[in-house]
Amino acid sequence: MKDLTKRQQEVLAYIIAFHAREGRFPTGPEIAGHFGFKDPSPAYQHLEALEWKGYLTINRYGYGRPAAIRLTDRCAPMMANSWPLLGSISAGPLTDAGCQVERHLSNLSDLIPQLQPGDFFMSVADDSMSGAGIAPGQMVVIRPGTVPGHEDICGVWIEGIGSTISYLDHEEDFIRIISANPRYPTRIYPAAQVKIQGVVIATVAVTPFN
């Protein structure tokens, strides 16, 4: 990876994490939106640089669509035995949490035996799920593609608002976002506005040592 610039590494890490989370590759406009580019042109320039350096291939007949990108074997060191830490996720008042990969966590099978490829980590920012034993500073392990049960805690994305973790209650065309702390009110959103990112399968308490 030494042949990549810092931004190219960030773009590649985002593509890998996005694919693990969504089951598809991001489009140029999605990459541009994540990194705050004013238009997709810089995103396509980074993709072309990654292709030239051998990290992916581009189907130009499908340019701008998720199927246009294919990763090569050069990405294996970033994908093998590694799960992305995707920044902070709010467990209280909803914030516009980004998905930029901060670093990758490896060799966690002894700590979390049920960990699978595709699972991802997010750190908890506050105490709205304290009643469920999830405290600020912990990390939650989220499994995408899992159908949530009645008592499952989920990572969700509310369009135009941001990410949170909470209990969910479906009610016709609406979804209730329910905390585990009475200090945080229940919120109700149209179902079309809510995307379930996955089910929380574990929490990890991280205690730093000097």
C-alpha positions in Angstrom: 0.0 0.0 0.0 3.0 2.3 0.1 2.4 3.2 -3.5 -0.9 4.9 -2.6 -1.4 8.4 -1.4 -3.2 9.0 1.9 -6.4 9.9 0.1 -6.2 6.9 -2.2 -5.8 4.7 0.8 -8.9 6.3 2.4 -10.9 5.9 -0.8 -9.9 2.3 -1.1 -10.7 1.6 2.6 -14.1 3.2 2.1 -14.8 1.1 -0.9 -13.9 -2.1 0.9 -15.9 -1.1 4.0 -18.9 0.0 1.9 -19.0 -3.3 0.1 -18.8 -5.3 3.4 -21.7 -3.3 4.8 -23.9 -2.9 1.7 -23.1 -6.0 -0.4 -22.3 -3.8 -3.4 -19.7 -1.2 -4.4 -20.3 2.5 -4.1 -20.9 4.7 -7.1 -18.7 7.7 -8.0 -21.4 10.1 -6.6 -21.6 8.1 -3.3 -17.8 8.3 -2.9 -17.9 12.0 -3.7 -20.6 12.6 -1.1 -18.8 10.7 1.6 -15.6 12.7 1.1 -17.3 16.0 0.6 -16.2 16.5 -3.0 -18.3 19.1 -4.8 -18.9 16.8 -7.8 -18.0 13.2 -8.7 -15.0 14.1 -10.8 -12.4 13.8 -8.0 -13.9 10.4 -7.1 -13.5 9.1 -10.6 -9.9 10.4 -10.7 -9.1 8.5 -7.5 -10.8 5.3 -8.9 -8.7 5.6 -12.1 -5.5 6.1 -10.0 -6.4 2.9 -8.0 -7.0 1.1 -11.3 -3.7 2.2 -12.7 -1.9 1.0 -9.6 -3.6 -2.4 -9.8 -6.0 -2.3 -6.9 -9.3 -2.4 -8.8 -10.7 -2.6 -12.3 -13.4 -0.4 -13.8 -16.1 -1.4 -16.3 -16.5 1.9 -18.2 -19.7 0.7 -19.9 -21.2 0.7 -16.4 -19.4 3.8 -15.1 -21.4 5.5 -12.4 -23.1 2.2 -11.3 -22.3 0.0 -8.4 -21.3 -3.0 -10.7 -18.6 -0.9 -12.4 -15.9 -1.6 -9.8 -14.1 -4.9 -9.2 -11.3 -5.3 -6.6 -8.1 -7.1 -7.4 -6.0 -9.4 -5.3 -3.8 -6.4 -4.3 -6.6 -5.5 -1.8 -6.2 -8.8 0.0 -4.1 -7.4 2.9 -6.8 -4.9 3.7 -9.6 -7.5 3.5 -8.2 -10.7 5.1 -8.8 -11.2 8.8 -9.8 -7.6 9.2 -12.9 -5.8 10.2 -13.3 -2.0 9.7 -13.8 0.4 12.5 -16.2 3.0 10.9 -16.0 5.9 13.3 -18.5 6.9 15.9 -22.2 6.1 16.0 -24.6 8.0 18.1 -26.7 6.2 20.6 -28.7 9.3 21.6 -29.6 12.5 19.8 -29.1 11.6 16.1 -26.0 13.0 14.5 -24.6 12.9 11.0 -22.1 10.1 11.6 -19.7 9.4 8.8 -18.4 6.1 7.6 -14.8 6.8 7.0 -12.6 3.9 8.1 -10.4 5.0 11.0 -8.4 1.7 11.2 -8.9 -2.1 10.8 -9.2 -4.5 13.8 -7.7 -7.9 13.4 -7.2 -11.2 15.3 -10.4 -10.9 17.3 -11.6 -14.5 17.1 -10.6 -15.1 20.7 -12.3 -12.0 22.0 -15.5 -12.4 19.9 -15.8 -16.0 18.7 -19.0 -15.3 16.7 -17.4 -12.6 14.6 -17.9 -13.2 10.8 -16.5 -11.5 7.6 -18.7 -8.5 6.9 -19.4 -7.6 10.5 -18.2 -4.1 11.4 -17.5 -2.0 14.5 -18.8 1.4 15.6 -18.1 3.2 18.8 -20.9 4.4 21.1 -21.0 8.2 21.8 -23.5 8.5 24.6 -25.7 6.7 27.2 -29.1 6.3 25.5 -28.8 2.5 25.4 -27.4 2.3 29.0 -30.4 0.3 30.1 -29.3 -2.4 27.7 -25.8 -2.4 29.1 -24.3 -0.3 26.3 -22.2 2.5 27.7 -20.3 5.4 26.1 -16.8 4.4 25.0 -17.8 0.9 24.2 -17.8 -0.5 20.6 -20.7 -2.4 19.2 -20.4 -5.2 16.6 -23.0 -4.9 13.9 -24.0 -7.7 11.5 -25.5 -6.4 8.2 -28.1 -8.5 6.4 -29.7 -9.9 9.5 -33.4 -9.7 10.0 -33.9 -8.0 13.4 -36.1 -9.7 16.0 -38.4 -8.0 18.4 -35.8 -7.4 21.1 -32.8 -6.9 18.9 -30.7 -3.7 19.1 -30.1 -2.4 15.6 -27.8 0.1 13.9 -29.9 2.3 11.8 -29.4 5.2 9.4 -32.1 7.9 9.3 -32.0 9.7 5.9 -31.1 13.4 6.4 -30.4 12.9 10.1 -27.7 10.3 10.7 -26.9 7.1 12.5 -28.0 5.7 15.9 -28.4 2.4 17.7 -31.7 1.5 19.3 -34.6 -0.9 19.6 -37.0 -0.7 16.6 -40.8 -1.0 16.5 -42.5 -1.3 13.1 -45.9 0.3 12.8 -47.5 0.2 9.4 -45.5 2.7 7.3 -43.6 4.1 10.3 -40.7 2.9 12.5 -40.2 3.9 16.1 -36.6 4.5 17.3 -36.7 3.4 21.0 -33.8 4.0 23.5 -33.0 2.1 26.6 -32.7 5.3 28.7 -35.9 7.2 29.8 -34.0 10.5 29.3 -34.2 9.9 25.5 -37.7 10.1 23.9 -39.0 7.7 21.3 -38.8 9.0 17.8 -41.0 8.1 14.9 -40.0 8.2 11.2 -41.5 7.1 7.9 -40.2 3.6 7.1 -38.8 4.9 3.8 -36.5 7.3 5.7 -35.0 4.5 7.9 -32.3 2.1 6.7 -31.4 -0.8 9.0 -27.6 -1.2 8.9 -27.6 -4.4 10.9 -28.2 -6.1 14.2 -25.9 -5.5 17.2 -24.4 -8.9 18.1 -21.9 -7.9 20.7 -20.4 -5.0 22.6 -16.7 -4.5 23.4 -15.5 -2.4 26.4 -12.2 -0.7 25.5 -10.1 0.4 28.5 -7.0 2.3 27.5 -3.8 1.8 29.4 -1.0 4.4 29.7 
